[in-house]
Amino acid sequence: MATPEILVHPDPATLACAAAQDLSDAIAAAQRRHGSASIVVTGGSTGIAVLEQLRGHEDIDWSRIDVFWGDERFLPAGHPDRNDTQADDVLLAHVPLDAARIHRMPTNEGDHYGDPAGAALAHEQHLHRLGNGRLPRFDVHLLGMGPDGHINSLFPHDPALAEQERHVVGVTASPKPPAQRITLTLPAVQHSEEVWLLVAGEGKASAVSSALHGATAEECPAAAATGRLRIAWYLDRGSAGELP
C-alpha cells in the first residue's frame, strides 16, 4: 500500500488550483503511457471547484479522456443536484470531449425508475464491458469526504462498506439527502491507480485525522480510500487542523 501524501494548501481556492494543475499533469502522463486517460470525478464544492479550474487548462487533449463518476444522486437527467449536471455546468459542456467517453451513472427515469439497485447493476455491466469483463483502468479517482468520513456514497456503518464482489451498488437510505444514490464500492476505489482526496474546511479536520491515524473503514470510510500506486490528500489549513 502506498504511503499517503499530505498536501496542505492555505485555502480552498489554492487547493483547487493546485489539484487541477496536478490532474492536468496526470492526464498527460497517462496519455503518454496508455494512449488515453481515465478519470473518476466527484461532486461537492471542492470537487466541482477542481473541475472548474481544469477547464482553463488549454493544453489538455480532451479527445483522449474517459470520464466516470464515483457516485451519483439517483435523480432525473439534468437535475441540478446531480453530480454530472454540476460537472457539465463547470467543465464538460465547455470542452471537446467525445460524448461516448462520458460514462454517466443511470438516471431515475425510464427502465430504471425507482430502482437504484437495477440501475447500479446496469452501470456495473457497462463498466465491465469497457474493461473486457473487469473494471476499466482508472488513472485517477477524485474523492470528496464528508465530516463523517464518508466517500462517494459510502457512509459509516453502511453494509455496503463490506461489499467485496460488486463494483457498483444502489443506496436506498443515504443519511444525506437524497436517500437514493448509486455508488462505486471500496473494491472499485482501490482498483484505481491513484486516489486523491479533496478536503476543505475545519468541520472535516476530525475525520481527516481519524482516516489517517488508524480508524476502521466502518468508522471512517475514507480510511480505506487507497490507490494502487498513489494516495494523495489535498487539504486546506482548516481540514488539516488536527494533524500533527
Secondary structure, DSSP 8 states (H G I E B T S, - for coil): ----EEEEESSHHHHHHHHHHHHHHHHHHHHHHHSSEEEEE--HHHHHHHHHHHTT-TT--GGGEEEEESEEE---TT-TTSHHHHHHHHTGGGS---GGGB-----SSGGGTT-HHHHHHHHHHHHHHHTTSS----SEEEE---TT--BTTB-TT-GGGG--S-SEEEES--SSSSS-EEEE-HHHHHHSSEEEEEE-SGGGHHHHHHHHTT--TTT-GGGG---SSEEEEEEETTTTTT--
